[in-house]
């Protein structure tokens, strides 16, 4: 059962909506500790002074802000506490703006907003429907963990399984970067090549548009999995079982392609064949059903996962090519 990390209310005009805040995402990255390889002893970090090397207790540490000349201004926890925004249990809506005007680059972390109790359900639903009908997002400020945050409240559609509670439209809160925290791409030197009057002919535009359309599908979050994490966990399991791991030489990067039109046309053809689940046949007796040899190992692994090929995580690139070719030939026959 998820637990609320913040409770308070949304305030807009004279209306207050009691709400609870829940984290909407979780980090599933594989974590490791550090060890000294020869002894197998765990490596731990200590807080020590730069000159004496003596360890300092966490409670005795103060913060230092570095000035341009390299010197530091020391700030105590009490001094920082004196300028904190203060404890607040209100998400104060300052503006409603058009949802399409918000660039996703400003979004930071997502939270679910739930009505705090039964009495809050009606004003919650009223705010949700008003924002949905007007395609608006609310820009607000609130304080969490002694830090003031800018936030956007928007309506999100949540899929539910069967009669699962919570399915439908809900309010979500996105903490946001402040305007001076977002870097302008105009400062990137490499962007300046776009100012040289690049000409795109109609044929190139049509091919690029066709490629986009060929790769267009419905959003299905469940089909996008972290294949790297899966391989790392499989590696850990194999080593835990005592298996000897043989590493492969990294693949050489492929040469850059200069014939853009040829690449576009080939990409459109490949995308259409994948969408239709049709193998890409090559000519000649004994030819491979699909040109798997030209694919990267990651692409091969994802295709093997899609075809549910047993033992795929332990296969080398050549073994994946062979297994996929056999599977494609079996399908075609």
N, C-alpha and C positions, 0 to 999 in steps of 0.2 A: 504494500500500500504506500503510494507516494506521500511524502510529508512536506507540508508547506514550509518554505524558507523565509517567508515574510507575510505578515498580515497587516491590513490597513484598509484604506478605502480610496476609490477613484472619486475625485472632485471635479465636477464641471458645472459652472454656474452655481446654483444653490442646491444642486443634486449631489448626494453622496451615495456611492455604491460600495458597500463592504465587500472586500475581495481577499483571496488568498493567492499567493504567488508560488508556483511550482516550476522547477527546472524542466525544460522541454527536451533537452538533449543530454547525452552522456558520452564521455570520451572512452572509446573501446580500444585505444592503442595498447599494444603489448608493452608492458613495463619490465625493466631489467634492473637488478642491483649490480654493483661493480665489485670485482674480485681481483686479487693478485693471482695470476695464472699458475705460478709454481707451487705456492703454498695452499692455494684455494681459500685464503682468508678474505673475509669481507672488508671492503674499503669503506671507511666512514669519514665524513668531513667534520672538521671542528672550526669554531670561530676563534681565531687567534690574532693577536696584534701583529702588525707588519714588521716591527723592529725586534721586539723581544721574543715573539713566537709563543707568548703565554696565552692560554685559553681564557676567554672572557664569557661570563655568564650572560645568557640572553637578556635578562632583566637589567644588566648594566650597560647595554649598548644604546647609544643615541644615534640619530640620523645626521648625515652631513650633506649639504647641498654644495656642489662644486661650482665655483665662479669661473669666469673666462680666464683668469690668470692662473688657474690651477689650485687656488686655495679653497678652503671649505668653510661654510658657515654651519656650525653645529646647532641642531634643533632638538630639544628634549621632547619626550612624549607629552608632557604637560603643556608645552607651548603649542604643539600641534593640536591637542585637544581643544585649546582655547579658540582656535579658528575653524574648527569643524562645523559643518552645516547644522549640527544639532539633530537630535532624534526627532523623526517625523514619521507619522503613520498615514501620510496622505500622498497619493499620486495626483499632482495638480496639473490638470490639462490647461495648456496655455493657448493652443491653436488647433484648429482642424484644417487639414490641407488635403489636396487631391492625392489619392494613393499613387497615381501614376507619376507624380512629381518627385517621389522619394527614390533616390538612387540607392540600390542595395549596398553600395560601398559604405554607407553610413551605419548599417546594422552591425551589431556586435554579437550579443548573445540573446537567445530566445527563451521566454518563460511562458507558461500557461497561466492565465488568470481565471480563477473559478469564483463563483459567488460564495461568500463566507458562510451563508446560512440560507434557509428557505425564504426568509423575509427579503434577502438581497436578490433573489432570482428575478423578480419582475423589473426592478430598475436596471439590472444587468442586461436582461433581454431587450429592454427598451433602448439602451445605449448601443447594444450590438446591432439591432435592426436599423436604427437611425444611421449608423456608420455604414452599414451594408448598402442601404438604399441610396445613399448619397456618394458612395465610393470614396469615403473619406478615411483618413488616418489621423488619430489624435497625437499631438506632440505634447509631451508632459515632462515634468521633473519630479524626482522622488529621491529619498535618501535610503540607502541600504548598506549596512555594515559601515556606518559613519562616512560614507562616500556619496556625494551627490551625483546622480546620473541623469542624463538626457534619455528620453525613451519615446518610442512610438508604440501606440496601441492600435492594433488592426484586427480585422475579422479574418479568421482562418477556418477552413473546412477540414474537419477531422473525420477520417473514415473509422467506422466501428464494425466489429464482427457481430452479425446477428442483432441481438438485443443489448449489446454492450452499452453501458452508460457512458455518456460523454460524446457519442457520435453526433455529428452535425456541425453547426457553426459555433465557434467559441471565440473569445477574445484572447489574443496573445500580446505579450509585451516584449518588444525588442529594445534592449539597451542600445544606445547609439553613440557613435563618436561625435564629439563636438566639431564644429566647422573647422577650427584651426588644427584639428588632429588628422584631417584628411589631406593627403598630398595631391597636388595638381599634376596631372600627366604632362602638362606643358613644360615642367622642369626636367623631364627625361630627355636627354640628348638624342637618343635613338628615335624618338618620335618625330624629329625634325625632317626625316626623310619623307614623311607624309605630306610635307608642304611643297614638294617638288612637282606638283601637277601631274600625278599619276593618271594615265589614261586607261580606261577599261572599255573594251569594245562590247558590242551587244552579245556576241557569241560567248564571251567569257562570263558576262553577267548572267546569261541564260543558263549556262552550264553550272555556275555556282549556285544559282537559285534552285536548279533541278537537284543538285546534290543535297541541299538543305531539306528540300521536300522529301527526298528519298530516305533521309535519316530521321524524319519527323515521326514521332509516335506519342502515345499517351504516357503521361507521367506515372510510372510504377516504381516507387522507391525500393520495394523489396528486391527488384532484379539487379540493383547496383550494390554489390558486396565488396568488401575490402579483401581482394584476393591476396594481397601482400600479407595481411594479418593472418589469413588462413594458412598460408605457406609457412609463416614463422611459427605458429602454434604446432603445425605438423612437424616442423623441424625439431622443436622442443620435445615433442612426444617421441620422435624417433631416437633422439639422443638419449632421452630418459630410459629407453628400452635397450640401450647399449649398441645401437646401430652406428657403424662407421660412416661418416658423411664425406663424400667426395665432391669437392667444389669444382665448378666449371669455369673456364676462361670467359671473361666478359666478352659480349659480342662487339664486333667493330661497328662504329657508327656508319650508316649508309651515306653515300654521296648525296649532296644537295641536288635537287631537281630543278632544271631551268625551263623545261617545257611545261608551263603551267596548264595550258589547254589540254595536253595529253593526260596529265595527272588528274585534272578535273573529270574528263570523260571516263577514265579508268575507275575513278572513285565512284562516279554515278553508277556505272555498270556493276561494280562490286556491291554497292549498297542495295541496289534493286534485287540482286541475286540473294543477298542475305535476308532481305525482307520476305522474299518468297521461299526462303529455306531451300533454294535450288543450288546444287553443287556447281562450281564453276569448272566446266569441262575443258580439257585441253585436247588438242588434236594428236593423232598418231597412235599406233598400237602400243598398248602398255602404258599409256600416259596416265599421270596421276589425276584422280577425279577433281581434286582441288589443289591449288598451288599453295599448300601449307608451308612449304619451305621458305617462302618469302615473308612469312609472318614472324613477329617477334615472339619470344617465349611467353610473355604476358598474354599476348593475343591467343596463342595456342592453348594456354592454360584455361583462359576464359571460354574458349570454344569447347575444350574437353569437359569443362564444368557444365556447359549447356547441354552437351551430349551425355553427361553423366557417365564418363569413362572411368572405370575402376582403376585405382592406383595412380591417378594422374599427378598427384602431388609429389610422388617419388620419381617421376619420369624426367629424363633429360630432354632437351629440345628435339633431338632426333627421334627419341622414343615417342614423344608427343605427336610428331609429324606422322610417324608410322601408324600409331593407334588411330589418329583422326582420319587418315587415308583409308584404313581398313573399315572404319565405321561409315564413312561416306560411301564407299563402294558397296557395302552391305545394304545401305539405304537405297542406293540407285538400282540395285539388282532386283 
